[in-house]
Amino acid sequence: MSLKESVAIGQLLGLLESRYAMRVLWALRDGRGQTFRLLQDSVGGITPNTLNTRIKELREAGLLTHGNEGYAVTSMGGDLLKRLGDMQAFAGKWASSQAKKIK
């Protein structure tokens, strides 16, 4: 991996590690726009201030936009979510393996 690629990955992970950033994107994965209030409900447990901050960061990063139907992922945000799509299947397998450890 080149230094440029390493820096880019570091920057992306830094953005996604921000509290609730992944949840905001994940809540919009179906491609339909959501109002601020609906997005807040979809994410769950996020304060309006924190949601405003995450929206601003994700918009500046080109992953989120705001239109007539509310907040939605951009084509780049959709590409990221597509690449993270396997996470749902992995999460199910991982949760099962964790449950087996507890038994």
C-alpha positions in Angstrom: 0.0 0.0 0.0 1.4 3.4 -0.9 1.7 6.3 1.5 -1.0 8.1 -0.4 -3.4 5.2 0.0 -2.5 4.8 3.6 -3.3 8.4 4.3 -6.6 8.2 2.5 -7.6 5.1 4.5 -6.6 6.9 7.7 -8.7 9.9 6.8 -11.7 7.8 5.9 -11.5 5.7 9.0 -11.1 8.9 11.1 -14.3 10.2 9.7 -16.2 7.0 10.1 -14.9 6.5 13.7 -16.7 9.6 14.8 -19.5 8.8 17.1 -22.7 7.9 15.2 -21.1 8.6 11.7 -21.6 5.0 10.5 -25.1 4.9 12.0 -26.1 8.0 10.1 -24.9 6.5 6.9 -26.4 3.1 7.6 -29.8 4.7 8.4 -29.8 6.2 4.9 -28.6 3.0 3.1 -32.0 2.4 1.4 -31.4 5.5 -0.7 -34.5 7.4 0.4 -34.2 10.8 1.9 -35.0 11.4 5.5 -35.9 14.6 7.4 -33.7 15.6 10.3 -36.2 14.3 12.8 -36.7 11.0 11.0 -33.0 10.6 10.7 -32.6 11.3 14.4 -35.2 8.6 15.1 -33.6 6.2 12.7 -30.1 6.5 14.3 -31.5 6.4 17.8 -30.0 7.9 20.9 -28.2 10.8 19.0 -28.7 14.3 20.2 -29.6 17.0 17.7 -26.3 18.8 18.2 -24.3 15.6 17.5 -26.5 14.8 14.5 -25.9 18.3 13.1 -22.2 17.8 13.6 -22.2 14.4 11.8 -24.3 15.7 9.0 -21.9 18.6 8.5 -18.9 16.4 8.5 -20.5 13.8 6.1 -21.6 16.6 3.7 -18.2 18.1 3.7 -16.7 14.7 2.9 -19.1 14.3 0.0 -20.9 11.3 1.4 -24.2 13.0 2.3 -26.4 15.6 0.7 -29.6 17.4 1.5 -32.4 17.8 -1.1 -36.2 18.2 -1.3 -36.8 14.8 0.3 -34.3 15.4 3.2 -30.9 13.9 3.8 -29.6 11.2 1.6 -26.3 9.6 0.7 -24.5 10.8 -2.4 -23.3 8.4 -5.1 -20.0 8.2 -3.3 -21.8 7.5 0.0 -23.8 4.9 -1.8 -20.6 3.3 -3.1 -19.2 3.2 0.4 -22.4 1.6 1.8 -22.3 -0.9 -1.1 -18.8 -1.9 -0.1 -19.8 -2.2 3.5 -22.9 -4.2 2.6 -21.2 -7.5 3.6 -20.9 -6.1 7.1 -24.5 -7.1 7.8 -23.9 -10.8 7.0 -20.6 -10.7 8.8 -22.3 -9.2 11.9 -24.7 -12.1 12.1 -21.9 -14.6 11.9 -19.9 -12.7 14.4 -22.8 -12.4 16.9 -23.4 -16.1 16.6 -19.7 -16.9 17.4 -19.8 -14.5 20.3 -22.9 -16.2 21.7 -21.2 -19.6 21.5 -18.3 -18.3 23.5 -20.6 -17.3 26.3 -22.3 -20.7 26.5 
